[in-house]
C-alpha cells in the first residue's frame, strides 16, 4: 500500500521506518495501557503503536522512493518469521516503553540491514547504541515511575513494515503510513 501521493513537491517530511503490529497484539496493548498503566501520562493510541526501526527526521519528499525501496529490500531478505515477546517495562525521561525480546535475533538482523541500506543512501546515521526492540506505550513530562506487570501477550511476529510520515501537531504527532511492505518478501 502506498500513500505517497499525499506528499508532493520539494517539501520536507518527517519520516521513520517501523515494524507494524498485528491486530491481536494492538488489542492486548490497548487493554494493558488502560488497566496497568494508569497515570497522568498520555497513552499513545493504537495508530501510534509500532516498533521503530530507524528514525530519519525531516527528509526531502523525493527521497521517499529510495527509502521505501531500502525498507522493501531489507524486509524481503528478512529470514522469518521472527518472534518477539515482552521482556520488561522501562521508562526514560519522556516515554514508557515495553521492551521486547528478539528471541532469535532476526528482527535485529532486519534492523541492521535496513540501517546499512539507509546509510548507503546518505539519509540515516546509525545510533551508537544497539537497536532496542520496543513499543512506546506512554509519553510524559515527568516519569511516573510505574512498575506494571507485563501485558498478557504471547510471543508474536510483526505483521509487516512501513515508512511513516510523522506530522507534528499541537495535540501530539499524527502518523500516516506512506508505504508498507510484507516481511520475508
TORRO-640418 format. One line per 2 residues: number of its first residue (from 1); their letters; for each residue x negated, y negated, z negated of C-alpha. Coordinates in nm, 2 decimals. Each point is the difference from the previous one (the first is absolute). Layout:
NUM> a> X/Y/Z  ... .
This chain:
1> xx> 0.00/0.00/0.00  -0.14/-0.34/0.09 .
3> xx> 0.13/-0.34/-0.09  -0.29/-0.19/0.15 .
5> xx> 0.24/-0.23/0.19  0.09/-0.17/-0.33 .
7> xx> -0.34/-0.16/0.00  -0.13/-0.17/0.31 .
9> xx> -0.25/-0.25/0.13  -0.32/-0.11/-0.16 .
11> xx> 0.13/-0.02/-0.36  -0.16/0.18/-0.29 .
13> xx> 0.18/0.26/-0.20  -0.08/0.16/-0.33 .
15> xx> -0.05/0.37/0.06  -0.07/0.32/-0.19 .
17> xx> 0.00/0.37/0.08  0.17/0.25/-0.23 .
19> xx> 0.13/0.35/-0.04  0.38/0.01/-0.02 .
21> xx> 0.19/0.21/-0.26  0.28/0.25/0.06 .
23> xx> 0.35/-0.09/-0.12  0.00/0.24/-0.29 .
25> xx> -0.32/-0.15/-0.13  0.14/-0.35/0.03 .
27> xx> 0.32/0.11/-0.18  -0.21/0.15/-0.29 .
29> xx> -0.22/-0.32/-0.03  0.30/-0.23/-0.01 .
31> xx> 0.16/0.21/-0.28  -0.33/-0.01/-0.19 .
33> xx> -0.03/-0.38/0.05  0.35/-0.05/-0.15 .
35> xx> -0.04/0.24/-0.29  -0.36/0.01/-0.11 .
37> xx> -0.15/-0.33/0.12  0.24/-0.24/-0.16 .
39> xx> -0.17/-0.33/-0.08  0.00/-0.36/0.11 .
41> xx> -0.21/0.11/0.30  0.15/0.01/0.35 .
43> xx> 0.04/0.35/0.14  -0.06/-0.01/0.38 .
45> xx> 0.30/0.13/0.20  0.01/0.31/0.21 .
47> xx> -0.13/-0.17/0.31  -0.32/-0.10/-0.19 .
49> xx> -0.09/0.35/-0.12  -0.29/0.14/0.21 .
51> xx> -0.37/0.10/-0.03  -0.22/-0.28/0.14 .
53> xx> -0.28/0.14/0.22  -0.15/-0.34/0.10 .
55> xx> 0.10/-0.36/-0.06  -0.11/-0.21/0.30 .
57> xx> 0.12/-0.34/-0.10  0.09/-0.27/0.26 .
59> xx> -0.08/0.13/0.35  0.07/-0.14/0.35 .
61> xx> 0.31/0.17/0.14  -0.20/0.12/0.31 .
63> xx> -0.19/0.23/-0.24  0.32/0.19/-0.08 .
65> xx> -0.04/0.24/0.29  -0.36/0.11/-0.08 .
67> xx> 0.09/0.03/-0.37  0.30/0.21/0.08 .
69> xx> -0.21/0.22/0.22  -0.26/0.04/-0.27 .
71> xx> 0.27/0.11/-0.24  0.15/0.24/0.25 .
73> xx> -0.34/0.15/0.08  -0.08/0.05/-0.37 .
75> xx> 0.34/0.15/-0.07  -0.02/0.24/0.30 .
77> xx> -0.33/0.13/-0.13  0.13/0.04/-0.36 .
79> xx> -0.02/0.37/-0.09  0.31/0.05/-0.19 .
81> xx> 0.23/0.02/-0.15  -0.17/-0.16/-0.30 .
83> xx> 0.14/0.01/-0.34  0.03/-0.28/-0.26 .
85> xx> 0.12/0.03/-0.36  0.04/-0.25/-0.29 .
87> xx> -0.31/-0.02/-0.22  0.05/-0.30/-0.22 .
89> xx> 0.15/-0.35/-0.04  -0.26/-0.28/0.00 .
91> xx> 0.03/-0.38/-0.04  -0.23/-0.26/0.15 .
93> xx> 0.03/-0.37/-0.08  0.30/-0.04/0.24 .
95> xx> 0.14/0.34/0.09  0.11/0.33/-0.14 .
97> xx> -0.08/0.30/0.21  0.06/0.37/0.02 .
99> xx> -0.34/0.15/0.08  0.02/0.32/0.21 .
101> xx> -0.22/0.31/0.02  -0.10/0.07/0.36 .
103> xx> 0.00/0.37/-0.06  -0.23/0.11/0.29 .
105> xx> -0.15/-0.34/0.08  0.17/-0.02/0.34 .
107> xx> 0.17/-0.33/-0.06  -0.34/-0.14/-0.09 .
109> xx> -0.15/0.13/0.32  0.29/-0.17/0.20 .
111> xx> -0.07/-0.33/-0.19  -0.38/0.01/0.07 .
113> xx> 0.07/0.09/0.37  0.23/-0.30/0.03 .
115> xx> -0.25/-0.23/-0.18  -0.27/0.10/0.24 .
117> xx> 0.22/-0.07/0.30  0.12/-0.33/-0.13 .
119> xx> -0.36/-0.10/-0.08  -0.10/0.09/0.35 .
121> xx> 0.27/-0.24/0.12  -0.14/-0.27/-0.23 .
123> xx> 0.33/-0.05/-0.17  -0.08/0.16/-0.34 .
125> xx> -0.27/0.00/-0.26  0.00/0.31/-0.23 .
127> xx> 0.02/-0.06/-0.37  -0.29/0.09/-0.21 .
129> xx> 0.21/0.24/-0.21  0.14/0.32/0.14 .
131> xx> 0.36/0.01/0.13  0.24/0.08/-0.29 .
133> xx> 0.33/0.16/0.10  0.27/-0.18/-0.19 .
135> xx> 0.34/-0.15/0.03  0.06/-0.35/-0.15 .
137> xx> 0.31/0.03/-0.22  -0.01/-0.32/-0.20 .
139> xx> -0.11/-0.36/0.05  -0.05/-0.24/-0.29 .
141> xx> -0.18/-0.31/-0.13  -0.11/0.17/-0.32 .
143> xx> -0.05/0.37/-0.04  0.29/0.15/-0.20 .
145> xx> -0.24/0.28/-0.12  0.25/0.27/0.07 .
147> xx> -0.08/0.36/-0.07  0.28/0.18/0.19 .
149> xx> 0.04/0.36/0.07  -0.08/0.09/0.36 .
151> xx> 0.30/0.03/0.23  0.16/0.33/0.07 .
153> xx> -0.16/0.04/0.33  -0.13/0.32/0.15 .
155> xx> -0.31/-0.01/0.23  0.09/-0.15/0.33 .
157> xx> -0.13/-0.09/0.35  0.04/-0.35/0.14 .
159> xx> 0.26/-0.03/0.27  -0.22/-0.19/0.24 .
161> xx> -0.22/-0.31/0.03  0.08/-0.36/0.11 .
163> xx> -0.14/-0.34/0.08  0.20/-0.25/-0.22 .
165> xx> 0.05/-0.38/0.04  0.00/-0.16/-0.34 .
167> xx> 0.20/-0.33/-0.01  -0.06/-0.21/-0.31 .
169> xx> 0.32/-0.16/-0.13  0.08/-0.19/-0.32 .
171> xx> 0.18/0.30/-0.14  -0.29/0.24/0.09 .
173> xx> -0.14/0.17/0.30  0.22/0.16/0.26 .
175> xx> -0.14/0.30/0.19  0.09/0.09/0.36 .
177> xx> -0.12/0.31/0.18  -0.15/-0.11/0.34 .
179> xx> -0.12/0.34/0.11  0.04/0.35/-0.16 .
181> xx> -0.16/0.33/0.08  0.02/0.36/-0.10 .
183> xx> -0.28/0.17/-0.18  -0.20/0.28/0.17 .
185> x> 0.10/-0.11/0.35 .
